[in-house]
Amino acid sequence: MRPLFLPTNQLGRIAHVTFIPASTARTVKAVLFDVFGTVVDWRTGVAAAVSRFAGEHGLELDADAFADAWRSRYVPGMRRVSSGERPFALLDVLHRENLDGVLEELGLDPGSFSPAALDELNRAWHLLPPWPDSVPGITALKRDYIVGPLSNGNTSLLLDMAKAGGLPWDVILGSDVSRAYKPAMEAYLRPAAMLGLEPGEVMLAAAHEADLAAARAAGLAAAFISRPLEQGPGIPGAGVATQPWDLSVSSITELASLM
């Protein structure tokens, strides 16, 4: 079954197009986005902050490798929350703990740096640069749909990121609102409920197929956005969808053009 595109205005006037995904057979009213890697370029942003930190402290660090190591602790940290091993903690807290872990892996004592310096480095995750198509694409979608993040980021992090990068969200509901990390079903269902929508009236747009699969299992529509450079250049198979999603696109601007 192909998605349907139906005019909403039956009086002959120009109207926006209604998108009805095949997977839900419901009119999409909100397009919510995974953020890290889908909307913003976390690797470039974090590596730039690490490079500045290294220069300020006389360290020789591979900034890209440091960013990758920091990011590699992202899912395991959240998994400990989701499994009940520890109470819910903000992503800011998990990132800060993970930073200490990366420093220790490199033989550096976190205690040898001022807490303020490490907190400032941790704020790199608040100031990540959007991909070039993110702001224009979200702006175009905003004309006809509710747009916002559906992210593991906490609300203050996502707000800072939006202000710094000019992301024109209608609403920001961080993981501290749902008190759940993806791929827990509650992380998808609670934002939809808070918007007064049924799950099938929400589409998740993401560059990560595991995220999309969990969203689909929760009843949301799913759009794949290719980000082949998210983890750096030269990674085989990066940015290629392996499953049929409601839409598969190369940019957020392309997603907007199809909706």
C-alpha positions in Angstrom: 0.0 0.0 0.0 1.4 3.4 -1.0 1.1 6.5 1.1 -1.8 8.8 0.1 -1.5 12.5 -0.6 -4.9 14.2 -0.4 -5.8 17.9 -0.7 -7.4 19.1 2.6 -9.3 21.9 0.9 -12.3 20.7 -1.2 -13.3 24.2 -2.4 -10.9 24.5 -5.2 -8.4 26.7 -3.4 -4.7 25.8 -3.1 -4.3 23.7 0.1 -1.5 21.8 1.7 -1.2 18.1 1.1 -2.3 15.6 3.7 0.2 12.7 4.1 -1.3 9.3 5.1 1.4 6.7 5.6 0.8 3.2 4.6 1.9 1.8 7.9 -0.7 3.7 10.0 -3.4 4.8 7.6 -3.7 7.9 9.7 -3.2 11.5 8.7 0.1 12.8 10.0 -0.3 15.8 12.2 3.2 16.0 13.8 6.7 15.2 12.6 9.0 14.6 15.5 12.7 14.1 15.0 15.5 12.1 16.5 18.2 14.8 17.1 21.7 13.5 17.6 22.9 12.5 14.1 19.6 13.2 12.4 19.2 16.9 12.9 22.6 17.8 14.2 26.2 16.7 13.5 27.3 15.5 16.9 30.7 14.2 15.8 31.9 17.5 14.2 30.5 19.6 17.1 32.0 17.4 19.9 35.3 17.0 18.2 35.6 20.8 17.8 35.0 21.2 21.5 37.5 18.5 22.4 40.1 20.2 20.2 39.6 23.5 22.1 39.8 21.7 25.4 43.0 20.0 24.5 44.6 23.2 23.3 43.6 25.0 26.5 45.1 22.2 28.7 48.2 21.4 26.6 47.0 17.9 25.7 47.6 15.9 22.5 44.3 14.3 21.7 42.7 12.8 18.6 39.5 14.9 18.8 37.5 12.7 16.4 38.5 9.5 18.2 37.6 11.2 21.6 34.2 12.1 20.2 33.6 8.6 19.0 34.7 7.1 22.4 32.4 9.5 24.2 29.4 8.7 21.9 30.1 4.9 22.3 29.1 5.2 26.0 25.8 6.9 25.1 23.6 3.8 24.7 25.1 1.7 27.5 24.6 4.6 29.9 20.9 4.9 29.0 20.5 1.1 29.1 21.4 1.1 32.8 18.5 3.5 33.4 16.0 1.6 31.2 16.9 -1.7 32.8 16.2 -0.3 36.3 19.9 -0.7 37.3 19.8 3.0 38.3 17.1 5.7 38.7 16.3 8.0 35.8 19.1 10.5 35.3 19.3 13.4 32.8 21.3 12.9 29.7 23.5 15.8 30.8 24.4 13.7 33.9 25.1 10.6 31.8 27.2 12.6 29.3 29.3 14.0 32.2 29.8 10.6 33.7 30.8 9.2 30.3 33.3 12.1 29.9 35.1 11.0 33.0 35.2 7.5 31.7 36.7 8.5 28.4 39.4 10.6 30.2 40.2 7.6 32.4 40.5 5.3 29.4 43.1 7.7 28.0 45.1 7.6 31.3 43.9 11.1 32.3 42.6 11.8 35.8 39.3 13.8 35.6 40.2 15.2 39.0 43.2 17.0 37.5 40.9 19.3 35.6 38.6 21.9 37.2 34.9 20.8 37.4 34.1 24.0 35.5 36.3 23.1 32.6 34.8 19.6 32.4 31.3 21.0 32.7 32.0 23.4 29.9 33.3 20.6 27.7 30.1 18.6 28.5 28.1 21.6 27.2 29.4 20.7 23.7 26.3 18.5 23.4 24.1 21.6 23.9 25.7 23.4 21.0 25.9 20.9 18.2 25.7 22.3 14.7 22.7 21.4 12.5 23.2 19.6 9.2 22.8 22.2 6.4 19.3 21.0 5.4 17.9 20.8 8.9 16.8 24.4 9.5 15.2 24.9 6.0 13.7 21.5 6.1 12.1 21.8 9.5 10.9 25.4 8.6 9.2 24.0 5.5 7.5 21.2 7.5 6.4 23.6 10.2 4.0 25.3 7.8 1.7 22.2 7.8 2.8 20.0 10.7 3.7 20.3 14.4 7.5 19.9 14.5 9.7 19.1 17.5 12.4 16.7 18.8 11.7 13.2 20.0 15.1 12.8 21.5 16.9 11.3 24.5 18.2 14.8 25.2 16.9 16.6 28.3 14.7 19.7 27.7 17.4 22.3 28.7 19.9 20.6 26.4 17.4 20.6 23.4 16.4 24.2 24.2 20.0 25.4 24.2 20.7 23.5 20.9 17.6 25.1 19.3 18.7 28.6 20.3 22.3 28.1 19.1 21.4 26.4 15.9 18.2 28.2 14.9 16.0 25.1 15.0 12.4 26.3 14.6 10.7 23.8 16.8 7.0 24.3 17.8 7.5 22.3 21.0 10.4 20.8 23.0 9.7 17.8 25.1 12.9 16.2 26.4 13.4 12.8 27.9 13.0 14.3 31.3 9.4 14.9 30.4 8.7 11.3 29.5 11.2 10.0 32.1 12.1 7.3 29.5 14.9 6.7 27.0 14.4 5.3 23.6 13.7 2.6 22.6 11.3 2.2 25.5 7.8 2.5 24.2 6.9 5.2 26.7 9.5 7.5 25.1 7.4 7.5 21.9 3.9 7.3 23.3 4.1 10.0 26.0 5.1 12.8 23.6 2.2 11.9 21.3 -0.2 11.9 24.2 1.1 15.3 25.5 0.4 16.7 22.0 -3.2 15.3 22.2 -2.4 13.0 19.3 -2.8 9.3 18.6 0.5 7.5 17.9 -0.5 7.0 14.3 -0.8 10.8 13.9 2.9 11.2 14.7 5.8 10.5 12.4 9.3 9.9 13.7 12.0 11.1 11.3 15.4 9.5 12.2 18.7 8.4 10.7 18.8 5.2 12.9 16.7 2.2 11.9 16.6 0.8 15.4 14.9 4.0 16.5 12.4 3.8 13.7 11.7 0.2 14.4 10.8 1.0 18.0 8.7 3.9 16.9 6.8 1.7 14.4 6.2 -0.9 17.1 4.7 1.9 19.3 2.3 2.8 16.4 4.1 5.8 14.9 4.8 6.4 11.2 8.5 6.3 10.3 10.7 8.3 7.9 14.3 7.4 7.3 16.8 10.2 6.7 20.1 9.3 5.3 23.1 10.7 7.2 26.1 8.8 5.7 28.7 11.1 7.4 27.2 10.9 11.0 30.1 8.7 12.2 32.7 10.1 9.8 33.6 9.4 6.2 34.4 6.0 4.7 32.0 3.8 6.7 30.6 1.0 4.5 26.8 1.0 4.3 26.4 4.2 6.3 23.2 6.1 5.5 21.6 3.2 3.6 18.1 2.0 4.7 17.8 -1.8 5.0 14.1 -1.8 5.6 11.1 -0.3 3.8 9.9 2.8 5.8 7.0 5.1 5.1 9.5 7.5 3.5 13.3 7.2 2.9 15.0 10.5 2.0 18.4 12.0 1.7 17.6 15.2 3.6 15.0 16.9 5.7 14.3 19.3 2.8 13.5 16.3 0.7 11.2 15.0 3.4 9.3 18.3 3.5 9.0 18.2 -0.3 7.3 14.8 -0.1 4.9 15.8 2.6 
